[in-house]
Amino acid sequence: MIMEYKVAEVLIPENEIAKRVREIGEKIGKDYAGKDLVVVGILKGAVVFMSDLVRAIPETVNVSLDFMAVSSYGDSTKTSGIVRIVKDLDSSVKDKNVLIVEDIVDTGLTLSYLVKLMHERQPGTIRVCALLDKEERRKVSVHVEYKGFSIPDKFVVGYGLDYAGRWRNLPSVHIVEVLEQ
């Protein structure tokens, strides 16, 4: 059986995303006012969210950016549970305030691995920000300090999220529908 996928209904429209990102940026601004903050974007999915988020953080926070790329999905719609670092940080986070920015938290396996890895690097603080959270799929407990939206157990694309490299450019978050042939 060949499976094909298509973009279906809008789950979270562009205007709701923009509003929530501004709210999260303001909260981060209050929490880190007068401090330095290293915002670590998890590539590639978080790049759109992170770009909007850092612009929503007030200038009272001294923001620097870094990136990591990990792989646990490949071209699948389900995580393999095996996390592989594809690109590591460019700078040390020792004694720094670190904010990991993720597009989506699903099973929690990838995020749990990243938080553990980051703790080994001895940051001053570490917090997590995620646009989307599928809490009902959680296999390991992870704490998301700044959360955009809780969503149902549906495969989604748009606003940086993709399926096999497609649909990252959609301005809203959409549910993906499976078409069986």
QUIQUI-V525150 format. One record per residue. N is the residue number from 0. PHI is phi in whole degrees, -180 to 180 (NA if undefined). BURIAL is I if it has 9 or more other C-alpha atoms within 8 Angstrom, else O. D_LAST is the distance of its C-alpha to the last C-alpha in Angstrom with 1 decimal. Layout:
n->N phi->PHI burial->BURIAL d_last->D_LAST
n->N phi->PHI burial->BURIAL d_last->D_LAST
//
This chain:
n->0 phi->NA burial->O d_last->6.3
n->1 phi->-93 burial->O d_last->5.6
n->2 phi->-105 burial->O d_last->6.3
n->3 phi->-123 burial->O d_last->7.5
n->4 phi->-127 burial->O d_last->10.5
n->5 phi->-140 burial->O d_last->12.8
n->6 phi->-73 burial->I d_last->16.4
n->7 phi->-112 burial->O d_last->17.1
n->8 phi->-63 burial->O d_last->20.6
n->9 phi->-76 burial->I d_last->23.8
n->10 phi->-91 burial->O d_last->25.0
n->11 phi->-134 burial->I d_last->28.3
n->12 phi->-72 burial->I d_last->29.7
n->13 phi->-52 burial->I d_last->31.6
n->14 phi->-67 burial->O d_last->35.0
n->15 phi->-69 burial->O d_last->34.6
n->16 phi->-63 burial->I d_last->33.8
n->17 phi->-59 burial->O d_last->36.8
n->18 phi->-63 burial->O d_last->39.1
n->19 phi->-68 burial->I d_last->38.1
n->20 phi->-63 burial->I d_last->38.5
n->21 phi->-61 burial->I d_last->42.0
n->22 phi->-63 burial->O d_last->42.9
n->23 phi->-65 burial->I d_last->41.9
n->24 phi->-59 burial->I d_last->43.8
n->25 phi->-64 burial->I d_last->46.8
n->26 phi->-64 burial->O d_last->46.7
n->27 phi->-61 burial->I d_last->46.5
n->28 phi->-59 burial->I d_last->49.4
n->29 phi->-69 burial->O d_last->51.5
n->30 phi->-69 burial->O d_last->50.7
n->31 phi->-117 burial->I d_last->51.5
n->32 phi->-54 burial->O d_last->54.2
n->33 phi->77 burial->O d_last->56.7
n->34 phi->-118 burial->O d_last->54.7
n->35 phi->-90 burial->I d_last->52.6
n->36 phi->-141 burial->I d_last->48.9
n->37 phi->-95 burial->I d_last->46.5
n->38 phi->-95 burial->I d_last->43.0
n->39 phi->-107 burial->I d_last->40.5
n->40 phi->-87 burial->I d_last->37.1
n->41 phi->-96 burial->I d_last->34.2
n->42 phi->-77 burial->I d_last->32.2
n->43 phi->-97 burial->O d_last->30.0
n->44 phi->-60 burial->I d_last->28.6
n->45 phi->-85 burial->I d_last->32.0
n->46 phi->-63 burial->I d_last->33.5
n->47 phi->-68 burial->I d_last->32.8
n->48 phi->-59 burial->I d_last->34.0
n->49 phi->-61 burial->I d_last->37.0
n->50 phi->-59 burial->O d_last->38.1
n->51 phi->-68 burial->I d_last->38.4
n->52 phi->-63 burial->I d_last->39.9
n->53 phi->-65 burial->I d_last->42.7
n->54 phi->-73 burial->O d_last->43.7
n->55 phi->-90 burial->I d_last->44.0
n->56 phi->-84 burial->I d_last->46.3
n->57 phi->-60 burial->I d_last->50.0
n->58 phi->-70 burial->O d_last->52.2
n->59 phi->-71 burial->O d_last->54.3
n->60 phi->-107 burial->I d_last->51.9
n->61 phi->-88 burial->I d_last->52.2
n->62 phi->-94 burial->I d_last->48.5
n->63 phi->-122 burial->O d_last->47.5
n->64 phi->-117 burial->O d_last->44.0
n->65 phi->-148 burial->I d_last->42.4
n->66 phi->-139 burial->I d_last->38.9
n->67 phi->-131 burial->I d_last->37.0
n->68 phi->-124 burial->I d_last->33.6
n->69 phi->-130 burial->I d_last->31.9
n->70 phi->-131 burial->I d_last->28.6
n->71 phi->-143 burial->I d_last->26.8
n->72 phi->-109 burial->I d_last->23.1
n->73 phi->63 burial->O d_last->22.4
n->74 phi->-102 burial->O d_last->18.8
n->75 phi->-96 burial->O d_last->17.7
n->76 phi->-95 burial->O d_last->17.6
n->77 phi->-124 burial->O d_last->20.1
n->78 phi->-69 burial->I d_last->23.6
n->79 phi->-81 burial->O d_last->24.7
n->80 phi->86 burial->O d_last->28.2
n->81 phi->-103 burial->O d_last->29.9
n->82 phi->-100 burial->I d_last->31.5
n->83 phi->-125 burial->O d_last->32.6
n->84 phi->-79 burial->I d_last->35.0
n->85 phi->-99 burial->O d_last->34.0
n->86 phi->-142 burial->O d_last->36.8
n->87 phi->-98 burial->O d_last->39.9
n->88 phi->-61 burial->O d_last->42.4
n->89 phi->-88 burial->O d_last->44.9
n->90 phi->-132 burial->O d_last->47.8
n->91 phi->-72 burial->O d_last->49.4
n->92 phi->-110 burial->I d_last->48.8
n->93 phi->-56 burial->O d_last->51.9
n->94 phi->66 burial->O d_last->53.7
n->95 phi->-104 burial->I d_last->51.5
n->96 phi->-80 burial->I d_last->49.6
n->97 phi->-118 burial->I d_last->45.9
n->98 phi->-122 burial->I d_last->43.0
n->99 phi->-82 burial->I d_last->39.5
n->100 phi->-112 burial->I d_last->37.0
n->101 phi->-116 burial->I d_last->33.3
n->102 phi->-76 burial->I d_last->30.4
n->103 phi->-150 burial->I d_last->29.0
n->104 phi->-110 burial->I d_last->30.2
n->105 phi->-112 burial->I d_last->27.6
n->106 phi->-71 burial->I d_last->28.8
n->107 phi->91 burial->I d_last->32.0
n->108 phi->-64 burial->I d_last->32.0
n->109 phi->-64 burial->I d_last->32.0
n->110 phi->-64 burial->I d_last->34.5
n->111 phi->-59 burial->I d_last->36.7
n->112 phi->-62 burial->I d_last->36.9
n->113 phi->-64 burial->O d_last->37.8
n->114 phi->-64 burial->I d_last->40.5
n->115 phi->-61 burial->O d_last->42.0
n->116 phi->-60 burial->O d_last->42.0
n->117 phi->-65 burial->I d_last->43.6
n->118 phi->-59 burial->I d_last->46.2
n->119 phi->-63 burial->O d_last->47.3
n->120 phi->-90 burial->I d_last->48.2
n->121 phi->58 burial->I d_last->50.7
n->122 phi->-72 burial->I d_last->49.9
n->123 phi->-66 burial->I d_last->52.3
n->124 phi->-140 burial->O d_last->49.6
n->125 phi->-143 burial->I d_last->45.8
n->126 phi->-134 burial->I d_last->43.6
n->127 phi->-124 burial->I d_last->39.9
n->128 phi->-127 burial->I d_last->38.2
n->129 phi->-136 burial->I d_last->34.5
n->130 phi->-66 burial->I d_last->32.8
n->131 phi->-125 burial->I d_last->30.2
n->132 phi->-137 burial->I d_last->30.7
n->133 phi->-103 burial->I d_last->28.2
n->134 phi->-60 burial->I d_last->31.1
n->135 phi->-69 burial->O d_last->29.2
n->136 phi->-97 burial->O d_last->27.4
n->137 phi->-60 burial->I d_last->30.7
n->138 phi->-106 burial->O d_last->31.6
n->139 phi->-131 burial->O d_last->34.8
n->140 phi->-76 burial->O d_last->37.3
n->141 phi->-137 burial->O d_last->37.7
n->142 phi->-101 burial->O d_last->39.9
n->143 phi->-107 burial->I d_last->38.6
n->144 phi->-68 burial->O d_last->41.8
n->145 phi->-122 burial->O d_last->40.2
n->146 phi->-121 burial->I d_last->37.0
n->147 phi->-77 burial->I d_last->35.2
n->148 phi->-144 burial->O d_last->32.8
n->149 phi->-87 burial->I d_last->31.5
n->150 phi->-128 burial->I d_last->27.8
n->151 phi->-73 burial->O d_last->25.5
n->152 phi->-76 burial->O d_last->23.1
n->153 phi->-129 burial->O d_last->20.3
n->154 phi->-81 burial->O d_last->18.9
n->155 phi->-126 burial->I d_last->20.8
n->156 phi->-139 burial->I d_last->21.4
n->157 phi->104 burial->I d_last->24.2
n->158 phi->51 burial->I d_last->28.0
n->159 phi->101 burial->I d_last->27.7
n->160 phi->-82 burial->I d_last->24.7
n->161 phi->-137 burial->I d_last->21.7
n->162 phi->-127 burial->I d_last->18.4
n->163 phi->52 burial->O d_last->18.8
n->164 phi->85 burial->O d_last->21.7
n->165 phi->-103 burial->O d_last->20.1
n->166 phi->77 burial->I d_last->21.3
n->167 phi->-61 burial->I d_last->24.7
n->168 phi->-79 burial->O d_last->26.5
n->169 phi->-67 burial->I d_last->25.4
n->170 phi->-77 burial->O d_last->28.7
n->171 phi->-114 burial->I d_last->27.3
n->172 phi->-94 burial->I d_last->25.2
n->173 phi->-118 burial->I d_last->21.7
n->174 phi->-81 burial->I d_last->19.2
n->175 phi->-98 burial->I d_last->15.9
n->176 phi->-105 burial->O d_last->12.9
n->177 phi->-90 burial->O d_last->9.7
n->178 phi->-110 burial->O d_last->6.5
n->179 phi->-92 burial->O d_last->3.8
n->180 phi->-122 burial->O d_last->0.0
//
